[in-house]
Amino acid sequence: MAVEAGYQIVEDAFADFVDTTTPPEQLCTGFIWAEGPVWFAETETLLFSDIPSNRMMAWRRDTGAREFLRPAEFTNGHIRDHDGHLVSCEHGGRRVIRRFADGAVQVIADNYQGNRLNSPNDLVMSSDGAIWFTDPPYGILSNVEGYKSDSELGANYVFRVDPGTGDLTIVADDFDKPNGLAFSPDEKILYIADSGAIMGASEPGFNADAPHHIRAFDVIDGRSLANSRLFVDIQPGVPDGLRVDRAGFVWTSAADGVHCYSPDGDLYGKILLPEVVANLTFGGPDGTTLFIAATTSIYAVATTRRGATKF
């Protein structure tokens, strides 16, 4: 569904969250499925994936977009760790890796109890250094976003990697296709998207009977999850990537753009875009630019918000 770029204000306060007088800016285009934006403040660079093209891209205001890495093992979501290193989910490699400035790669997780992961999709790091990631099957459903293969796990889990031992534990086991995830500012709540209503690039379409919602969990002692509850159903489309700002508002992707929800799950407004949004991140010179990966393009919106992640 294509809509005109702009804004939908549901609660008056949303007009203070974004610059509604300036349309979303298309920074670059020409991609197949843009995903996983991550900001490097020291070089003012946005790094992101173009998954079906099996490459990673780098964008700067002064130089535009350039190819950063190809082949890239169909990387999807990215974050930066406490030391600033790039940590990525690989659909092709079926693993989570840390990439150092000299090009060296450290494998963080690639199997659970001897069985290969499906295709790690998105990830977050908590303040203790633990990495939490989702593992849906999108990268093994076809050769479009990875390499077609059978699942060795037989299910789609959410995992936590212990920062001390590196041990992998399942923290959620009842998702259809777990996708984006983000902590509340105090890390007492973890939001996790379920995009089960979308089959994947090999089988486009929407199944309204499958999950297209975000769930919220209480984080117990920084190690496990409890008290699962529905946070919001996303319509139209599904939630994919999401971010939380420092006031606890949840910004999530959808078929018609980006939706902004209060910590209580009330819709405050939408950033409307003519392309389906996959993911987003806060960045820019002062941290208040919302960068949006939307199918073939990267967009930017000026906001008054900053991401909850402080490292």
N, C-alpha and C positions, 0 to 999 in steps of 0.2 A: 504494500500500500504506500503510495507516494503522497506526501503532504508538503505544503509550502513551508519553507524554513521560517521559524518565528518562535513565538512563545504563547503559552496558554496559562493565564494566571487564575488559579482556583482560590487561593487565600491571598489577601492583599500583601502580606509580608513577602511573598515570592518576588514581588517587584523590587524589593530591597536586596534580594539574593543575587539577582542577575541583572545585567544591563539590558533591559528590554527595549531600549531605544536603538540598539545596534543589532542587526541580524547576525546569526551565527556565521562565522567566517570560515569558508572552505580554504584550508591551508595548502592541501595537495590532493591529487586524485590519480586514478589510473590503476588501482589495485583490484584484486579479486575479492578478498575477504580480509579487511584490516582488523587487527586484534591486538590485545596486550600492550597498550601504550604505557610507557614508563618514562619519567622525567629525570634528566641529569642536569642539576642546577649549575654545576661548575663549568659546564660547556654550553649551557642553554640549548640542550639537544633533547628532542623527543625520539625515543626508540620505540618501534612497534613491529609487529609481525604482519606479513602478507601470507597467510597460511597456505592456500593452494599453490602459490608460486614458490613455496619452499624457500622463503627469503626473509630477512629482517631488514628494515629500513630505518634510516636516521634522518630526521628533519630538523633544520635550523632556520630561523627567520631570515638570515642573510644569504643562505645558500639553497634553501628549498630541500626537497627530499632526494636522498641518494641511497643506493644499495649499501647496506652495512655488512651483510653476511649472506652468502648463498653457496652451497646448500646449507640449510639451517635446521634440518631434521623436523620441519613443519612445527616450529615453535609456536606456542600460543601465548599464555600469560607470562608476564615478567614482573619482578619486584627488584628492589635493591636491599641488600642485607645491611646490618649495622655498620659494616666497614665500607659500604658503598659498592660492593661487588654486585654484578648482575646475576640474579637467580631466575631460571627459566624452566617452564614446562615444555617438554618435547613430546609431540604426538608421535613422530617417527621413531625416536629413540626409546619411547615409552619410559621416560625417566624424568627426574628433576635434577638439574645441574646448576653448579655455580661456575660462572665464567670470569676469569681474572683478566686484568688489563693486558697481560702478555699473551693472551689467547689460550692459556692452559684451562682445562676443564676438570672440575671435581664432580663426581657423581654423588648426589645426596641420597637419592632413592631410585631404584629401578625394579624392585621385586618385593613381594610380601610373602614370607615363609617359603621362598624358593620359586614362587610363581610370578611371572612378569606382570607388571602393572598394565592397565588397559591403555590409556593415553592421557597422562596428567594434563589438566586443562588450565586451572588457575590456582593462585596461591597467595598466602599472606604470611607475614612473620610477626609473632608476638614480641613483646618487650623483653622476654627472657631468651629470645633467639630461636625458639621453636618455629618450625615451618609447618603450616597447615595447608593441605592442598586437596583438590577434588580430582577424581579419576573416572570420568565417564568414558564411553566407548567411541566417541566421535572419530578418533584417529585410526581405529581399526575396523570401522564399518565399511570403508572403501579405500581406494588409492587416491582420493581427492585431498584429504587432510592428513594423510599418513600412509600406512601400509596395511592393506586389508588382512585381517587375521582373526582367529578365534580368541575369545577372552580366556585367559588362564585362571582368572579369579572367579568367574561365574557371577559376578555382581559388580555394582558401581559404588565405591566407597568414598568416604572422606577420611583422610589420614592426617596424623600428626607425627612429625619427625622430632624426636627428643634432641635438644641442643647439646646435651652432654654425651650421650651414648650413641646417638644416631639411630636408635631403635625406632621402628615404624609401628604405630598402633592405629587401629581403626577407631575413629571417634563417632562415626555415623554410618549406619549400614542399611537404611531404609529409604534411600533416594532412588528415583528413577534414573535421572541423569544429573547428578550434582554439577554445578557450574561455578559461577562467580561467588566470592565470599569476602567478608570484611568484618572487622571488629568494631564495636562501639568504642568511643574515645577512652573509656576506662577499662576496656577489654573484658568487661563482665558479660557481654553479649556477643555472640558470633552469628552474623547473618549469612545464610547460604541459599543460593538460587537453585531451583530445580527447573531445568529446561526440557523436561521429558516430552513436551508437546511438539518439539521440533525433532524430526528424525535425524537430520544431518544433511550435509551437502549432497550425498549420493541419493537421498530420498527426500527431496524438498516437499514441504507441506506442513500443515498444522493439524494436530489432533487435539481437539478441545477437551477430550476426556482424559488426557494425560496432564501431568503437572505443568503449570506455568506460573509458579509462585515463588516467593521468598519466605523461608522459615527462619525463626529466631530461636537461639538456644542460650541457656545460661552456661557460662564457662566455669567449671568447678576446679579450683586450685590450679588454674592454668593448664590443666592436663586432659580434661574430659568434658563432655557436653551432657546437659540434662534439660528437662522441661521444654521439649520441642513444641513450638506453636506456630500457627500461621501468622506471618507478619502482614503480607499483602499478596493478593492475586494480581498479576500483571495482565492488562488488556489495553491495546491489542498486542499480540505477540507473546514473547516469553522474556523473563529476565535472563541476561547473560552475565556480563560484568557489572560490578557495582562498587561504589565507594561511599564512605561515611565522612561527613565533615566534622569539624571540632565541636559543633553544637549538637552532634548526634543525628543530624538529618541524613537520610539514606538517598543516594542518587543512583538510579539504576537504569540500565539500558532497556529498550522496548522496541516494538516494531515501528512506532511513530516518533521515536527520539529518545529523550532522557526524561524520566519521571523523578520528581523530588518528593520524598515522604518525611513527615515528622517522626520522631522516635515512637510516637503512638500509632503510627501507620496511617496518618491522614495525608491525603494528596494535597500538596501545596501548589504545584504547578508543573508544567512540562516545557522542555526545550524541544520544539518540533523540527524535524529534519526530513528531507525527501528520501532518505535511505534508512534501512534497518540498522539500528545501532548494535554493536557487539560489545564494546567496552569503553571505559573512560578513566581519566585520572586527573588529579589536580597538579598544577605545575606553573611554569612561567616564572619570570623574574622575581615576582613577589609571592608566588605560590597560589595565586587566586584565579589563574586561568584554568578553565575546565577544557581539557583536550578530549575529543570524542572520536573514537574509531567507528565509522559507519559504512560498512560494506566496501565501497570503492574509494572512500575519501576519509581524510582527517579534518575535523572541524575544531574551532576554538570559540569559546564563549567567555566573556569577562564576567567575573562574579565578585562577591564580597566575602566568599567563603574560602577556607583552607582545609585540606585533607586532614583527617584525624591522625594518620601516621606521622610520627614526629621524627623519624630517622630516615 
